[in-house]
Amino acid sequence: MLKLNTPVEIEPLEKRFSYRDSILFIGSCFADEMGRRCEELYFDTLTNPFGVLFNPCSVAQCLGLLEGYGINSCGCSFVPEDVIETPDGYCSFHHHGSFCRSTPEEFLDDANRALAEGSEFYYRKGWVVVTLGTAFIYTDRESGQPVSNCHKLPQERFERTMIDVDRVYDMLSQYVAARPDRQWVFTVSPVRHLADGLHANQLSKATLHLGIEKLVSRYPNAHYFPAYEIMMDELRDYRFYADDMMHPSQLAANYIFGKFMEWALSDSDRPLLAEAENVRSMMQHRLLNPGTPQAAQFERRRDEALASLLKKIRS
């Protein structure tokens, strides 16, 4: 039989998560994609409390702030000195542009609220899924601080460099080592960074792969999921990309997410996943004739299905 792709062989995790576990997603826009899908399927999730983060330094800074806030909530919140003015409003170099607000006070209120919620979630016993997008970092020349986002500020303010494998490992291993009771999943985003150039993008992705490999080979609670390989080999065709030719299409994201669930979800919870998918489908169904007896009956069945699912998840 003709083979039209190269299947990626993935050994299922020995220890897998269930609907009783909390799952924190941190990293690139692919982390947002995975986290959103888990949330829609009624997993206990939190995604990117500082917004999308692309490089290991920014992810490590995020983890440090979440961990530090939990240790001393009086001394690790964001303060006025963290605020910068950008063309889109007020924000900080720790945050994605989605956190920009019209006043410094509004930004600090929202940022500190998200920090408190994120830290509380981080300290739950569960899973952390980290998706790294690039090994390139931008450093603010004034403060020497790696930034999570340049926020459309003048390019000459920043120095662009690519970190090496050891720094990828060093930045992240401290958190994996500090939390041996937590399971960590690392993956490399399949999103291509074409602005870096195709060769530099490959070097960047390779650096991330080598840093993660060093992590998972040294820590039994660290694992690697090959999202990048699935996109590059099993889905090696431009029809699996969105119109920008950088991001996976919805079909590709569905496929990779399905592979992730096969790899990571416990066998005993697969019936719950199927039930959650059915409930999600019912929730997304648009009633053509609301207010009719048939519509009311459907809404009643939908509400009963959701209540039954949530009861099973919480039991």
C-alpha positions in Angstrom: 0.0 0.0 0.0 1.3 3.5 -0.9 2.5 5.5 2.1 1.9 9.2 1.9 3.5 10.3 5.1 6.0 9.2 7.7 4.2 8.2 10.9 5.8 9.5 14.2 6.0 6.6 16.6 5.2 7.8 20.1 5.5 5.7 23.2 2.5 6.5 25.6 3.4 8.1 28.8 3.9 5.7 31.7 2.3 8.2 34.1 -0.6 10.0 32.4 -3.0 12.7 33.5 -6.7 12.4 34.2 -9.7 14.7 34.5 -8.8 15.1 38.2 -5.5 16.8 37.4 -4.8 20.5 36.9 -2.9 21.4 33.7 -1.1 24.7 33.3 -0.1 25.6 29.7 2.7 28.1 29.2 4.5 29.3 26.1 3.8 30.1 22.5 0.5 30.5 20.6 0.5 26.7 20.2 0.2 26.4 24.0 -2.8 28.7 23.7 -4.3 26.4 21.1 -3.8 23.3 23.2 -5.0 24.9 26.4 -8.1 26.2 24.7 -9.0 22.8 23.4 -8.5 21.2 26.9 -10.7 23.9 28.5 -13.4 23.3 25.9 -13.3 19.6 26.9 -13.8 20.5 30.6 -10.3 19.8 31.9 -9.1 21.9 34.8 -6.7 24.2 32.9 -5.1 27.6 33.0 -3.3 29.0 29.9 -0.6 31.7 29.8 -1.2 33.9 32.8 1.2 36.5 31.2 0.0 36.0 27.7 1.8 34.2 24.9 5.5 33.7 25.5 7.9 32.5 22.8 11.3 31.9 24.2 12.8 29.9 27.1 13.9 32.9 29.0 10.5 34.4 29.1 8.9 31.1 30.1 11.5 30.8 32.9 10.8 34.3 34.1 7.1 33.5 34.2 7.7 30.3 36.2 9.9 32.2 38.6 7.2 34.9 39.2 4.5 32.3 39.7 6.7 30.4 42.2 7.9 33.5 44.0 4.4 34.9 44.4 3.3 31.7 46.1 6.2 31.9 48.5 5.8 35.5 49.4 2.7 37.2 48.0 3.6 40.5 49.5 6.9 41.0 47.7 6.6 39.5 44.2 3.7 41.3 42.6 4.1 43.8 39.7 4.8 47.4 40.7 4.7 50.8 38.9 8.4 50.5 38.0 7.5 47.4 35.9 5.1 49.4 33.7 6.2 50.7 30.3 4.3 52.9 27.8 3.8 51.3 24.4 2.0 52.4 21.2 -0.9 50.2 22.3 -1.1 51.3 25.9 0.6 50.4 29.2 2.1 47.0 29.7 5.4 45.4 30.9 8.3 43.5 29.4 7.0 40.3 31.2 3.7 40.3 29.3 2.3 39.8 25.9 0.7 42.8 24.1 -2.8 41.4 25.0 -2.2 42.7 28.5 -1.9 46.3 27.3 -4.3 48.7 29.0 -5.2 52.3 28.7 -3.7 53.3 32.2 -0.9 52.0 34.3 -3.3 51.4 37.2 -5.6 49.2 35.0 -2.6 47.2 33.7 -1.2 46.6 37.2 -4.7 45.6 38.5 -5.1 43.0 35.7 -1.5 41.8 35.8 -1.5 41.2 39.5 -4.9 39.5 39.4 -3.6 37.2 36.7 -0.4 36.6 38.7 -2.3 35.7 41.9 -4.6 33.3 40.0 -1.7 31.8 38.0 0.4 31.3 41.2 -2.5 29.6 43.0 -2.9 27.3 40.0 0.8 26.6 39.7 1.0 25.3 43.2 -1.7 22.7 42.7 -0.4 19.2 42.2 -0.7 18.5 38.5 0.9 19.1 35.2 2.8 21.9 33.4 2.9 21.8 29.6 5.5 24.1 28.2 5.6 24.9 24.4 8.7 26.7 23.2 8.6 28.7 20.0 12.1 30.1 19.4 15.6 30.2 20.9 15.9 33.9 19.8 15.6 36.4 22.6 15.4 40.2 22.7 17.2 42.0 25.5 16.3 45.5 26.6 19.6 47.5 26.3 18.6 49.8 29.1 17.9 47.2 31.8 19.7 44.1 30.4 16.4 42.2 30.8 15.2 39.6 28.3 11.8 40.7 27.2 8.7 38.7 26.4 7.6 41.2 23.8 9.1 44.3 22.2 5.7 46.0 22.1 6.4 47.8 18.9 9.1 49.9 20.6 12.1 51.2 18.5 14.2 48.2 17.3 17.5 49.9 18.4 16.4 49.6 22.0 16.8 45.8 21.9 19.6 43.4 21.2 18.6 40.2 19.4 20.6 37.0 20.1 20.0 33.2 20.0 20.6 31.4 23.2 22.5 28.1 23.3 21.5 24.7 24.4 23.0 25.0 27.9 21.1 28.1 28.6 17.8 26.5 27.5 18.5 23.7 29.9 19.7 26.0 32.8 16.7 28.3 32.5 14.1 25.5 32.8 15.8 22.7 34.8 15.7 24.7 38.1 11.9 24.6 38.1 11.7 20.9 37.1 14.1 20.0 39.8 12.3 22.1 42.4 9.0 20.4 41.8 9.6 16.6 41.5 6.0 15.9 42.4 4.8 17.7 39.3 4.9 16.3 35.8 6.3 18.5 33.1 5.7 18.2 29.4 7.9 20.0 26.9 7.2 20.5 23.3 8.5 22.6 20.4 5.9 24.6 18.6 5.3 23.6 15.0 4.7 27.3 14.1 7.5 28.4 11.7 9.1 31.8 12.5 9.7 32.9 8.9 10.8 36.4 10.0 14.0 34.7 11.3 14.7 33.2 7.9 14.3 29.5 7.1 17.8 28.5 8.1 17.8 30.5 11.3 14.4 29.0 12.2 15.8 25.5 11.8 18.8 26.4 14.0 16.5 27.9 16.6 14.2 24.8 16.7 17.2 22.5 16.8 18.5 24.4 19.9 15.2 24.0 21.6 15.1 20.3 20.8 18.6 19.7 22.2 17.8 21.7 25.4 14.6 19.8 26.0 16.4 16.5 25.3 18.9 17.3 28.0 16.1 18.0 30.4 14.1 14.9 29.8 17.2 12.7 29.9 18.0 14.0 33.4 14.6 14.3 35.1 12.1 11.5 35.3 9.2 14.0 35.7 10.1 15.7 32.4 8.6 14.4 29.2 8.7 15.4 25.5 5.8 15.4 23.1 6.8 15.6 19.4 4.3 18.2 18.1 7.0 19.6 15.8 7.8 16.2 14.3 4.2 15.4 13.7 3.7 18.6 11.8 7.0 18.2 9.8 6.6 14.5 8.9 3.1 13.2 9.3 1.5 16.5 8.0 4.2 17.4 5.5 2.0 19.3 3.1 1.1 23.0 2.8 -2.6 22.1 2.9 -2.1 21.6 6.6 -1.0 25.2 7.1 -3.1 28.3 7.6 -3.1 31.0 5.0 0.0 32.6 6.5 2.0 29.5 5.8 3.4 29.6 9.3 0.7 28.3 11.7 -0.9 24.9 11.5 -4.4 24.8 10.1 -7.3 23.9 12.3 -7.3 20.4 10.7 -3.6 20.0 11.6 -4.2 21.4 15.1 -7.1 18.9 15.6 -4.8 16.1 14.5 -1.9 17.0 16.8 -4.3 17.5 19.7 -5.7 14.1 19.1 -2.2 12.6 19.2 -1.5 14.5 22.4 -4.6 13.0 24.0 -3.7 9.5 22.9 -0.2 10.0 24.4 -1.1 11.7 27.6 -4.6 10.9 28.8 -5.2 7.9 31.0 -7.1 5.0 29.5 -9.6 5.1 32.3 -10.6 8.6 31.3 -11.1 8.1 27.6 -14.9 7.5 28.0 -15.0 10.8 29.8 -13.2 12.5 26.9 -15.7 11.0 24.4 -18.6 12.3 26.6 -17.0 15.7 26.9 -16.6 15.9 23.1 -20.3 15.1 22.7 -21.3 17.8 25.3 -19.1 20.3 23.5 -20.8 19.5 20.2 -24.2 20.0 21.9 -23.0 23.4 23.4 -21.8 24.6 20.0 -25.0 23.6 18.2 -27.0 26.7 17.0 -30.7 26.4 17.4 -32.5 27.4 14.2 -35.9 27.8 16.0 -35.3 28.8 19.6 -38.4 29.0 21.8 -40.1 25.9 20.2 -40.9 22.8 22.2 -38.2 20.9 20.2 -35.6 23.5 21.1 -36.6 23.4 24.8 -36.3 19.6 24.8 -32.8 19.9 23.2 -31.7 22.5 25.7 -32.9 20.3 28.6 -31.0 17.2 27.2 -27.9 19.4 26.7 -28.0 20.8 30.3 -28.5 17.3 31.7 -25.6 15.9 29.7 -23.3 18.7 31.0 -24.4 18.2 34.6 -23.8 14.5 34.3 -20.4 15.0 32.8 -19.3 17.5 35.5 -20.6 15.2 38.3 -18.4 12.4 36.9 -15.4 14.6 36.6 -15.7 15.9 40.2 -16.4 12.5 41.7 
